[in-house]
Amino acid sequence: MSFLGAFLMPHAPVLIDKIGDWQTNDVQKTVASMKSIANEIAKLDPDTIIVISPHGPIFSDAIAIYNQSDYKGDFHAFGEFSLQYNFVKDADFIAQLIQTNAQCKGDYYPIDEPLFQTHQISEKLDHGVLVPLHFINEVVSRPKYVFMSYGHFSYKRLMENGYLLRAAIEALGKNIVVIASGDMSHALKDNGPYDYLPEGPQFDSLMVKAIDQNKPWDVFAASEKMIAGAKECGLRSYAMLLGLFLKSSIASRLYSYEGPFGVGYLCASFYEVGVAHRDSWYASLNEMWEKRTAESRQKEHPYVQFARAVIASRVKRMVPPKVIFQTTHVVVDAVRIQISNLQEIQSIKRACFVSIKQEGQLRGCIGTLFPVYDNLLIEIYHNAMAAATKDGRFYPIQVEELNNLTVSVDVLSDMERVANFDGLDPKKYGVYLISNRKNGVLLPDLEGIKTVEEQVGIAASKGGFLVEEIEEMYRFTVDRFS
């Protein structure tokens, strides 16, 4: 045997009594479960433990393997200075994973000290790794370790990378346990990290039910809105965990769940109990995803259909697509999009933003504040290509991502100058600020922004100046199409 099993464990530092102090008394159910899992792992006696953390280096184009020379960490950031951790790295497994990754064209990438420094990331182990291992280290006899994060990929792609991880485990032949570190919703109460959102308890309830009923994949059938509203930090590491069982039947066990501080803490185990049948959980999940995608595409506004066609053509052909304007249709390569009032739209000059998301996570967004091109459709055309290929925060969209993308188009009104904050409303108006030839902008009705002060402060920060340095202030409205 080589792959022994997998575990889902929370990583709240409050679970450690030296950090949580009296608050640890309120999470004793979770503490007991962490200790039970540690004892279970001790019985398995693994050669190596792999931990997938949501708080390490997170990239849009890679799954980072922590490959620094030494695995060291502490809880200084949480005010605790007596706990020090040192772990032995399994360099052999990392070498095997890199080899398997190259053969299977996966997304794993080793990050050594120079790369940690280049990306301005601390080389010390993050609490996503340290909290689970605090409990495990007390009872497990000194195995070797491999730590990694996840990438901002689709859940499907993360599961496929989980299966690649399984292939590396089987190729090396060592006895290995995998831990997905992650907390559930952070929006269970107003006094939590986020204000209360109804999607928070809904998501956690679904997660608990799915694991308890031995259908741990069911959570991925949840709507994008529910998952985004849950504000969780464990679903992507959990997707990689499930990928370990891509061609297997799974036995899941719920240890405990609680959320006294506004964050859900869930402990669970997962074991292989046989080979998956043709109608496996993964096949069913893929079928559901494809059906949902097809249904959503049928409801898209013509502006969005046009932007999507431009993005797809640009990504596939790697050159700007040819567009033909007909009487009631726009043709992008061979794709025809019906726009009933096409001639009218061709006479409208408006600025716009094109946003691309992948399962609720931003994947690219480029826009104009003032009209640059002859009409709105040409404005959408150029911004769609730029959002897919030139947003400096992300690597260009790849062909294999196209089926998992959500596209929206925001059409801006003309700018209207305002004298003070009284003329602003973050739900209704976006803001455009000018200071000494610098400018900052923020769209309206963005999640988490409730006050004018927050909106203006963020827009000014994006522009690189202080609120006190604002010279001109404008507002605008947005027509949002999805």
N, C-alpha and C positions, 0 to 999 in steps of 0.2 A: 504494500500500500504506500502511496505517496501523498495524495491529497486527503487529509484527515477530516476536515470539516471547516465550517466558517461561523463567525459570530458577529452580531450587530451590537455595538456597545456605545453608550453615550460618553461625552468627554467634558462634562461640566466640572471645573476645578472645585466647585462647592461640594462635590462628592467626597473629597479628601478632607478629613477632619482638621488637619493642620491649616487648611485654607478656609474651609466653610465655617469652622468653629461651631457655634450654636445652630447655625442654619443647616448643618449636616444632619441634625436630628429630624428635619422635615423630609429627608430623602432616604430614610433608612431602608425602604423597600428596594430602591435602586442599588444602594450600597450592598445589601444582602445578595442581590442578583449578580452584581459585579464579582463578588467573592465566590459565588457558586460557579460562575463561568470560569473564573480563574482555576478553581479546583477541577473542573471538567477538563480544561486544557492540560492541567498537570497530569491527569490520568492518561490523556492521549500521548503525552511525552513527545512533543514534536522536536525535530531537529532545528526547524526554522519557523519563526512567526513573521508573517507579513501583515503590516498595518496600512490601510488606506485612509488617509486623513483629509478632511476638507479644509484644513487650516495651514497646509504647506504651500509650496509654490504652485499656483493655479494658472495655467496658460490656456489660451484659446486654441492652440494648435498642437498640444502635447500633453501626455501624462508624465509628470516628473517623477523619476526615481531618485530618491535622496542618495547621492553617491559621494558625500564628503568622506574624508579619511576617518573621522571619528564620529560616532553617534553619541552626542552629549546633550543634556538638557536640564532645565530647572524651572522653578515657578517664581522667579524673581519678579516677573511682570505682574504677578498676582499677590505680591507682598509677602511671599514665603521664601526664606533664605536657607532653611536647613535641609531641604530635599534636593539631592543631586543625583543625576542618573547617567550611567554609562552603559552602552550596549555594544555587543560585538556584531559587526556587519557581516552578512553572508555574501562575500564577494563572488563566490562560485555561482550562487543563484543569480545575482545581478548579471554576470557574464552570460549565463544561459538565457536569461530573459532578453537581453540585448540581441543575442543570436536568433532566438525564436521570433523576436519582433521584426528583425530584418527579413527573415524568411517569409513571414506572414503579412508583411507590410502593415504592422500595427502602429500605434501612436505613442509608445513608450520612449522616453528620452532621459538619459542619466544627467543629473545636475551635480557637478563637482564644485569645489570651493570657488574657483574663478567665476563660474556662472552664477553662483549664489551672490557674489559680490557685484557682478555685472547687473543683475536684476535687483540689487539693493535689498536682498532678502537675508534675514539672519540665518546663520548656519545651525544655530541651536534648534533642537527638536521642539516642535510646536505642541500645544496642549492637546491637540487632536490625537497625537501619538502618546503623549506622556500619561494622560489620565487613565486610559485602559491599562497601560503597562504598569502603572503604579500598583494596581491590584494583582495583575498577573505575575509581576516580578517577585511578589512575596512568597509564592508557592511553586512556581515553575523552575525547574532546574536548568538555569542558564543556557537556553538555546541561542542560536544566532538569529539576527533580525534583518528584515528589509522593510524600509518605509517608502511610501509613495503618496502622491496626491491623485487627483483625477483631473481631466481636462474638461473644458466647456464644450463637450460634444453632446449629441443626442443620446437619449437613454439607450437606444438600440446600439449605437456605436460603442458606448461604454460597456454594454453587455458583451459585445463581440470582443472587446479588449479584455474583459474578464475571462472569456473562454481562452484567449491567447495566453493569459496568465496561467490558466489551468494547464495548457499545453507545455509551458515551460516547466511547471511543477512536475508533470509526468515525465518529461524528458530528463530531468536531473535525477529523479528517483528518491529524493529525500522526503522524509515525513514532514509535511508542512500544514500549518493552520493559518487561515486568513481571517483578519479582523477588519470589518468595515466600521470605522469610527464615525459617529454622526448623531446629532440631536434631531429631534422632531420639530414641530412647529415652535417658532419663537413669538407667536402672536396669540397666545392663549388667554392673556390677561392684559389689562391696561398698564399694569405696573411691571410688565416684562420688558424685554429688549425692544419690542414694537408695541404699539397700541393694539388692543384686541381687534381681531378680524374673525368673522364667522368661519372663514375657510380654515383657520387654525385648528380648532377642535374637530372640524369635519375631516380634515386630512388625517389627524392623529387617530381618530376613531376608525377610519378606513384602514390605516396601517396596522393597528392592533387586530382588527377583525381578520384582515388578510392573513397575517401570520398565525393567529390563533386557529383559524379554520384550514390551515395547511394549504393556502393559496397565496403564497407570499408575493406573487407577481401582480395580484389584482390591483394594487395601488397605482400601477402604471396605466390603468384604465381611467383614472381620475382626469377631470378636465384640466386644461392648462391654467384656467383661472383659479381653480382650487389649489393647485400646487404652487402657483405664484403667490397666492394670498396666504399660504401657510407659513411662508418665511422660514422654511426648514434649512438645515445644513447637512443633511445626511443622505438624501435620496440618490445623489450621484455615486457616492461610495457604495451605497446599497445596490445600485444597478450593476456595478462591477462585481460585487459579491454574487448576485444572482447569475451573472455571466459564467461563473465557475461551473454552474449546473445547466449550461445551455442545452446539453444533450442528455440530461439526467432527470430522473424524478427526484423531488425534494421532500424531505421531512422537516418541517419548521416547528419550532417550539418557542412559545412566548414565555419568558421568565417573569417580566413585570413591566408595568407602565405607570408613570405618574408625572405630574407637571405642576408642582406647588409654586414655582416662581415665574410662571408664564412661559416656560420652555418644557417641551415634552421629552422625557427620558425613557427610552425603550430598550430593553435587553432581550435578545433572542439568539437561538442557535439554529443551524441549518446543516443537514447531513444528506448525503446521496443515498437513495434507497433503490436504485435500479436505473436501467436505461430508459430514456424517454421514448414514448410511442410516436407514430407519425403525426398524430394530432396533439403534439406536445404543447406545454404552456407557452413556449416561445413562438411556435407557429401560430397559435391562437392570438397571441399578443400582436404579432406582425399583421395578421389579418385585420384586427381591430384598428391598428394604426393606419393601415392603408385605406380602410373604409372611412375613417374619420377625416383623413386628408382629402379624399375624393368629395365627401359631402361639404367640407368647408370651402373647397375650390369652387363649387357650384354657386356658393352664396357671395363670392367676392364681387366687389364693385368693379366696374370696367377700368377705372384708374389703376386699381391693384392688379387686375389681370394683365394690363399693359405693362406695369412695372415688373411683374413676375416674368413675363415673356422676355422682356429686355434682359433681366438678370440671368435667366436660364441660357439665353443665346450667347450672352457675353462670356459666361463662365465656360460653356461647352466649346465655343468656337475661338475664344480668346481674342476676338476682334469686335469692334462696335457693330451691332446688328443693323441690317438694312431694314428700314421702316417705310412702308407704303401707305399713304392716306387715301382711302377710297371714300365713297359717298357716305356710307354708314358704318364702315369698318376700318380698323387699323390692322395692317398685316406686319407682324414681326417675324422675319424669315417665313416659315410656313404656318405660323399661328395667327388665326384671325380672331380679333376681338371686336365685338359689336358695340358701337357707341352711337346711340340714336341721335344725339345732338352734336355730332362730330364737327360740323361746319361752324356752329356757334362756339364750341370750345377752342377751335383753331384761331379764333379772334380774341381770346382771353389771355392776357399776360398776368400771371400770378407766380409768386414764389412758393416753394414747397419743400418738404422734407420727405425722404423715403427711408423708412425704418425696416430693418430685417431682424427677426428674432428666431431663436431656436429653442423651442419648448420653454418659452417665457423669458429666456436670457437674451439680452441684446447681442446681435451678431454683426451689426453694421448700421450706421445711420449717417447720412449726408444730406444737407439741404442748403437752400438759399434763402436769405432774408428779404431780398429784393429781386424782382424778375430779371433774369439774365438773358433768356432766350425769347424767341418770337412769340411763343404761345405756351400754355400750360403743359400740353403733352410733351413738347420738346424739353421743357423744364424737368418733367418727371423722367423722361428718357435719360438725360445726362445724370441726374441725381441717383437714379436706380443703378446705373453702371458704377458710379463712384461709391455708393454704399456697399456694393458687392466686392469691389476691388481696391478701393483707395482709402478706406477708413483706417487710419494709422493705429488705432487701438486693437485691430484684429488682423489676422492674416487673411488673404483673399478667400472668398467662398470657393469651395471645391465642388466638383460635379456630384460626388456621392452625398453631399449635404442638401441638394436641391429639393428633394422630396420631403424634408423635415423643416422647411422654413416657413415662417409666417411673415407676410409683407403687409405694411400699411403705408398710406400716403396722407400726409398732413398738408393741406393747402392753406396758405397764410393770407390774411387780409392785408390791406395797406397799413403801414405804421401810423399810429396816432400819438402825438407828443403829449405827455402828461407832466404836470408841474410838481406833483408830490405823490406819496404813497396812497393818498385818498382815492386816486383814480385807478388803482390796481385791485385785482382780485385773482389770486392764483388759480382758482377753479375756472374762471372765465377767460382771463387774458394771459398771454405770454408777455415776457418783458425783453426789451432790447435796450442795453445800457451803453453809453459812450463815456470814455474818460481818457483824455490826452491821447487821442488817436487809437486807443484800444477799445474793444467792444466785447460785451458779454451778452449771451442770450439764453433764455430758458423757455421751453414750450409750456403751455398751460395744462392744468389738470393732470399733473404728474403724481404718481403714487408717493405718499409720504410727505408731500409738501402741502402744509395746511395754512400757513400764514404768509402775508406779503413780505415780512421781514426775512423769512426763510428763503423765499423765492428770489428776492433781490440779492440777498447775501450769496447764494449759490451762483447766480448769474454773474455777479461782480467777481467772485473768486475764479470762475471759468475764464473771465476776461483778463485776470491778472492785476486787479486793482481793488481798493477798498471801497466800501459803500460810501464813505465820506468823500471819496474822490470822484463820484459820479457827476458828470457835467450835463448830460442830456439823458432823458428817460422816455421811452416809447412803450406803448402797449399794442398788442395785436390779438386778433382772434384766430382760431384754427378750425377748419372743417376737416374732420378726421374720417378717412375712408379705409375700410378693412374688408 
